[in-house]
Amino acid sequence: MKTPPSFLVILTLISLVACGDSPPEASSPLQERKAAELARQKTEQDKKREQKQAAYLQIVRDSLKDPDSAQFRDLQWSIDHEQYGDSLCGWVNAKNSLGWYVGFHPFAVTAKPLKGSQEGRLILPTEADDSQTQRINMVMLELAGCGLSLKV
């Protein structure tokens, strides 16, 4: 006797449903505690990073003629650089003495003082620098771990 095709379809569907994934196991209290601890640590790290970023940006602002006019973009971290520690890199635009925005310039602020830099922890090349000083500053940006992304 032949089995009807609808019976085969139903049998196939039942077998597929039976082979499906089992429900996920409930996480143990230990796993939940570990996940909560990791989340807390990440929140603390993010908070410290935000505080450090605010302090580093203030160093840049303090070097400008009009600190309140500072505009920042493309901020990035170079973490645990072997020679200079953490560095914050990016671009800054601010007003000059005449009240005009001068255009975005690359900058870097490092955790440790820079060898050969007059500013210590800040590198901020400007158009007012002569070409040799600009080249030196660009090399310093690269040494701080920022140079590749800040090509002018």
QUIURPE-V319826 format. One record per residue. N is the residue number from 1. RES is the residue in one letter. PHI is phi in whole degrees, -180 to 180 (999 if undefined). Layout:
# QUIURPE-V319826
n=[N | N]
res=[RES | RES]
phi=[PHI | PHI]
This chain:
# QUIURPE-V319826
n=[1 | 2 | 3 | 4 | 5 | 6 | 7 | 8 | 9 | 10 | 11 | 12 | 13 | 14 | 15 | 16 | 17 | 18 | 19 | 20 | 21 | 22 | 23 | 24 | 25 | 26 | 27 | 28 | 29 | 30 | 31 | 32 | 33 | 34 | 35 | 36 | 37 | 38 | 39 | 40 | 41 | 42 | 43 | 44 | 45 | 46 | 47 | 48 | 49 | 50 | 51 | 52 | 53 | 54 | 55 | 56 | 57 | 58 | 59 | 60 | 61 | 62 | 63 | 64 | 65 | 66 | 67 | 68 | 69 | 70 | 71 | 72 | 73 | 74 | 75 | 76 | 77 | 78 | 79 | 80 | 81 | 82 | 83 | 84 | 85 | 86 | 87 | 88 | 89 | 90 | 91 | 92 | 93 | 94 | 95 | 96 | 97 | 98 | 99 | 100 | 101 | 102 | 103 | 104 | 105 | 106 | 107 | 108 | 109 | 110 | 111 | 112 | 113 | 114 | 115 | 116 | 117 | 118 | 119 | 120 | 121 | 122 | 123 | 124 | 125 | 126 | 127 | 128 | 129 | 130 | 131 | 132 | 133 | 134 | 135 | 136 | 137 | 138 | 139 | 140 | 141 | 142 | 143 | 144 | 145 | 146 | 147 | 148 | 149 | 150 | 151 | 152]
res=[M | K | T | P | P | S | F | L | V | I | L | T | L | I | S | L | V | A | C | G | D | S | P | P | E | A | S | S | P | L | Q | E | R | K | A | A | E | L | A | R | Q | K | T | E | Q | D | K | K | R | E | Q | K | Q | A | A | Y | L | Q | I | V | R | D | S | L | K | D | P | D | S | A | Q | F | R | D | L | Q | W | S | I | D | H | E | Q | Y | G | D | S | L | C | G | W | V | N | A | K | N | S | L | G | W | Y | V | G | F | H | P | F | A | V | T | A | K | P | L | K | G | S | Q | E | G | R | L | I | L | P | T | E | A | D | D | S | Q | T | Q | R | I | N | M | V | M | L | E | L | A | G | C | G | L | S | L | K | V]
phi=[999 | -85 | -87 | -66 | -61 | -65 | -64 | -66 | -63 | -64 | -62 | -65 | -63 | -64 | -67 | -67 | -65 | -67 | -87 | -65 | -65 | -81 | -62 | -64 | -72 | -66 | -72 | -78 | -58 | -65 | -64 | -64 | -64 | -62 | -64 | -65 | -65 | -62 | -64 | -64 | -63 | -64 | -62 | -64 | -63 | -63 | -65 | -63 | -63 | -64 | -65 | -65 | -63 | -62 | -66 | -66 | -67 | -67 | -60 | -66 | -57 | -63 | -90 | -96 | -67 | -126 | -58 | -71 | -90 | -61 | -122 | -115 | -151 | 52 | -74 | -149 | -103 | -111 | -90 | 52 | -60 | -59 | -101 | -116 | 74 | -71 | -126 | -106 | -121 | 170 | -124 | -132 | -128 | -154 | -82 | -92 | -62 | -87 | 87 | -103 | -72 | -97 | 102 | -75 | -128 | -72 | -146 | -146 | -123 | -112 | -72 | -113 | -59 | -93 | -73 | 83 | -104 | -69 | -81 | 86 | -102 | -114 | -121 | -143 | -66 | -130 | -68 | -71 | -68 | -70 | -62 | -68 | -63 | -61 | -63 | -61 | -64 | -66 | -65 | -63 | -60 | -66 | -63 | -78 | 93 | -115 | -59 | -65 | -90 | -114 | -59 | -89]
